[in-house]
């Protein structure tokens, strides 16, 4: 039993047939050998004998055919997983791996009568209204961590529903669970381009269409998996965001705002963000309960709101001075919009007048614009500035990621906003460019 293996294999009943043929599940280690009907029919020309699944070469296939092959693959994957589960039980309970035992276990999983009634089917908009209501009330929580959705989540879902209703009214294409396919995708993206929406705005809307379709499928409202197709993608483009240098942060920190207490508090919150890399949603957690001293410094330790990750960040002298100013805790944090409005005023007072050139795709067309740096400062500039300045100072990337809570280097590197000239200056000190170990060939 210790060496028992019983991997599921899938073969065609008639591999040379010209019409759809049955797919069999084969398990050779059963006694006798198991040959079980998957109840799936497929054309031999669409079968990949190497992967034992439908062909993945579906370019040029219509969406219904892609969906059918995807559903067949999902069904066979599920049967293979079931065999793995039965194998584990056979080993753990020392069960004799008979054909009858495997057949009965498969029947229980795939051919048993459903115990519960089908969920009541409702229309797309009715379901969406109920979903958003449950998100707002906290009745529905996020599957990955069981936490309530943020307030912004419900607003974003309301926004996509508003856009879909307007799209439906203008194009006369009815939006239903079944109609959200690749044809819908192209029409909706074209519609948003005509409305002069930016690429990343379109991407956020498509992302939320996918969220709604995934959640509604889990609720049993439909079986339409077109939203999972690779072509049903979230458009995106790299945003040319700014960061503030250490010198610019110092200028803001040293501004005399004693005559403007409101701006003074906003400035202090922003400097804490520049020095810790905390997300805006976590800045209100800068409290004495989360501050501790170690053998070599003072630190903040907290659970992030967005990812529920524990992070610890050392505090520099600026942050420590700000905490002392507010009796050990951070200043009160305003709403994101009010913070952004005040930050632009503060940055203008700090004479951040460098002209910044940016490009953006809107309505399918590329546009260039120039702004003064103070016009572009937001709360998120603080987190981006922390990551970039730490990177330029030579702090190991993995250590910065631990403090910012990034899980992948790819997502982290999007925060590093340095120019090609800055990269060249930074690399000039590397031994490779010093030429000390290079020899000129004769």
Order of alpha helices (4+ residues) and beta strands (2+ residues): beta-beta-beta-beta-beta-alpha-alpha-alpha-alpha-alpha-alpha-alpha-alpha-beta-beta-beta-alpha-alpha-beta-beta-alpha-alpha-alpha-alpha-alpha
